Amino acid sequence: MRQLHAFATGLGYTLSRHKGGTTEVVFPQDQPLPHQVELAQLIDRRAYAQAAQRLLALQFAMTEAEFLQLGIWLYATLNQFDDQSLAAGGISRTSLVAGLEQLQQLKM
């Protein structure tokens, strides 16, 4: 950790051309996938079935790789909920498995 702090301090000095002050290193954050925020909002509202339907509607609005990543993210997120929560959100565990199987077929 000290080495990282020393590196950051040295880098800050080099970039700012003066000594003193505090140096802050900011690491880039992962950018959300296209439409991920929209689906996350549906999940937050417990509209799980709507989120799954919206995913399918977005299939041709993005690249195949992005769609697969978004689908995997969505189903992995929904899979964390128990069966009662899923049912309250209008989706079943069986539907999650079916959705993952559809993604698997697209991947081939």
ABEGO torsion letter per residue (X at the ends): XAAAAAAAAAAAAAAAGBBEEBBBBBBBBBBBBBGAAAAAAAAAAGBAAAAAAAAAAAAAABBAAAAAAAAAAAAAAAAABBAAAAAAAGBBAAAAAAAAAAAAAAAX
